[in-house]
């Protein structure tokens, strides 16, 4: 129980320090949404594309995190990884290819596999 509380607090702290995103849609929203969400949400092509790239990053994270003991924590760290990958590594507008292949840091190496 203490470990779960600790992981929750760490995950929340990580989210608090994440820099501004390229899409105005929250990571948590995209975790719940299916493909096609961005096209229905935005009329502006640039906003829609930014949303779609971010949605692909979320889908990549969901796939990678599904087998971890603490998938919610993994997703929080994946968001942090994505934002910092954009800010410090690619240093440009992210592409769909970036979103599907960015290196994730889950911090939870205990897989349920």
C-alpha positions as CSV (number, residue, x, y, z in Angstrom):
1,X,0.0,0.0,0.0
2,X,2.8,2.4,0.9
3,X,4.5,1.6,-2.5
4,X,1.2,2.4,-4.4
5,X,0.9,5.8,-2.6
6,X,4.6,6.5,-3.3
7,X,4.2,5.7,-6.9
8,X,1.1,7.8,-7.2
9,X,2.8,10.8,-5.6
10,X,5.8,10.4,-7.9
11,X,3.6,10.1,-10.9
12,X,1.7,13.2,-10.0
13,X,4.9,15.2,-9.3
14,X,6.2,14.2,-12.7
15,X,3.0,15.4,-14.4
16,X,3.3,18.7,-12.6
17,X,6.7,19.4,-14.1
18,X,5.9,18.5,-17.7
19,X,6.4,21.3,-20.1
20,X,3.7,22.7,-22.4
21,X,2.5,20.3,-25.0
22,X,2.3,20.8,-28.7
23,X,-1.4,19.8,-28.6
24,X,-3.9,21.4,-26.4
25,X,-5.5,18.0,-25.6
26,X,-4.5,16.5,-22.3
27,X,-2.5,13.2,-22.3
28,X,-5.2,11.8,-20.0
29,X,-7.9,12.6,-22.5
30,X,-6.1,10.9,-25.3
31,X,-5.6,7.8,-23.2
32,X,-9.4,7.3,-23.1
33,X,-10.1,8.3,-26.8
34,X,-10.2,6.1,-29.9
35,X,-8.6,6.9,-33.2
36,X,-10.6,9.6,-35.1
37,X,-11.0,11.7,-32.0
38,X,-8.6,14.4,-33.3
39,X,-10.4,14.7,-36.6
40,X,-13.7,15.1,-34.9
41,X,-12.3,17.6,-32.3
42,X,-10.5,20.0,-34.5
43,X,-11.3,21.9,-37.7
44,X,-7.9,23.5,-38.0
45,X,-5.5,21.2,-39.9
46,X,-2.4,22.1,-37.8
47,X,-4.2,21.5,-34.5
48,X,-5.6,18.2,-35.8
49,X,-2.2,17.0,-36.9
50,X,-0.6,18.0,-33.6
51,X,-3.4,16.1,-31.8
52,X,-2.9,13.1,-34.0
53,X,0.8,13.0,-33.3
54,X,0.2,13.2,-29.6
55,X,-2.5,10.5,-29.8
56,X,0.0,8.2,-31.5
57,X,2.5,8.9,-28.7
58,X,-0.2,7.9,-26.2
59,X,-1.0,4.8,-28.1
60,X,2.7,3.8,-28.2
61,X,2.9,4.4,-24.4
62,X,-0.3,2.3,-23.8
63,X,1.1,-0.6,-25.8
64,X,4.4,-0.5,-24.0
65,X,2.9,0.0,-20.5
66,X,0.2,-2.6,-20.6
67,X,2.4,-5.4,-19.3
68,X,3.9,-3.4,-16.4
69,X,2.9,-4.0,-12.8
70,X,1.9,-0.3,-12.5
71,X,0.7,0.7,-15.9
72,X,-0.7,4.1,-14.7
73,X,2.6,5.1,-13.3
74,X,4.3,3.9,-16.6
75,X,1.9,6.1,-18.6
76,X,2.7,9.1,-16.4
77,X,6.4,8.5,-16.9
78,X,5.8,8.0,-20.7
79,X,4.2,11.4,-20.9
80,X,7.3,12.9,-19.2
81,X,9.5,11.0,-21.6
82,X,7.6,12.2,-24.7
83,X,7.6,15.9,-23.6
84,X,11.3,15.8,-22.8
85,X,12.1,13.9,-26.0
86,X,10.5,16.7,-28.0
87,X,12.2,19.4,-25.9
88,X,15.7,18.0,-25.6
89,X,16.3,15.5,-28.3
90,X,14.4,16.3,-31.5
91,X,14.0,20.1,-30.8
92,X,11.4,20.5,-33.5
93,X,7.7,19.8,-34.2
94,X,7.2,16.1,-33.6
95,X,6.1,13.8,-36.4
96,X,4.0,10.7,-36.4
97,X,7.2,8.6,-36.8
98,X,8.6,10.3,-33.7
99,X,5.4,9.4,-31.8
100,X,5.5,5.8,-32.7
101,X,9.2,5.3,-31.8
102,X,10.2,7.7,-29.1
103,X,12.3,6.0,-26.3
104,X,10.1,5.5,-23.2
105,X,11.4,5.5,-19.6
106,X,8.9,3.7,-17.5
107,X,10.9,3.5,-14.3
108,X,9.1,0.3,-13.5
109,X,11.1,-2.6,-14.8
110,X,8.9,-5.1,-13.1
111,X,6.9,-6.5,-16.0
112,X,4.0,-8.9,-15.5
113,X,5.2,-11.0,-18.5
